């Protein structure tokens, strides 16, 4: 966490306004917000909401959006229905580890869990609970003299401040390796780990080499390593199953917005101003990639045929047919900001963004 607020450029262009509201809202405002406990309203036009991410649960498509909206499609994106959601906060990312079990994260430190393919969800964590866990952990470490006293006192002060500030810190990404072990990450170095499917969460900040408290935007596995990326070129790697995330040399000093594991075992990191880098040796070396975009890249996807797609925050789609080593812009009619992308069971490309859900036929892509 940072001692003074700074602008939080989220992974998603359409979440910027919501994030600024969170960071600038005074303590009394935060304390009065009950959106973490208020179920999302059923909206007749929910498919046109600001949508932030999409994932597959078997053949089902699941989308998360503003105001806690969750959408489901069982016909490859042709039609959508709204699922019940226990919160009214914007949900920014989601992942399924099977056709039934998945998680979603979002503003106010919310973590949701489903065991029926997204039809129903339960809240496993929110920012208030997360801050209290952080404080409990800091107090226990101090009492047990687990570490440098000065560092322990600093962490205690940060935890006390987090409790006082309330549930204002968004979670921006997540990674689960199976139905039990997973991580959620977000602003100001917030990272929590579960080993029991989300029934309990442990603060994991002390396992991450991020003394500046930089925002964590993405977490992914590649090979036998776990990677974290964030602002100001933050790049961390764990070679011990997530026990420790160590800072490694970064080829870029700007903000990374995400990571993508490639079909051939490579790793793609992407971020501001169309920046993209590929590694074939678990981040020991990087190659700068021409992404064919000058705009912030918000999501990446490896298609069923091995091709790689990137989407940008102004609505561009760029395609690579050589495993993410080079990209070409695609002609898209009426482009709009895009935030997430997935391939449906029938091959259709489904994207989330500023004006709801969009679908594309990959066979129709033509290089400019």
Helices and strands as residue ranges (DSSP letters): G 13-15, H 16-24, H 27-32, G 46-48, E 51-57, E 60-65, G 66-68, E 70-73, E 81-83, E 91-96, E 102-106, G 107-109, E 111-114, E 122-125, H 127-143, H 149-165, E 171-176, E 182-186, G 187-189, E 191-194, E 202-203, G 205-207, E 216-222, E 225-230, E 235-238, E 246-247, E 256-261, E 267-271, G 272-274, E 276-279, E 287-288, E 297-302, E 308-312, E 317-320, E 328-329, E 338-343, E 349-353, E 356-360, G 362-364
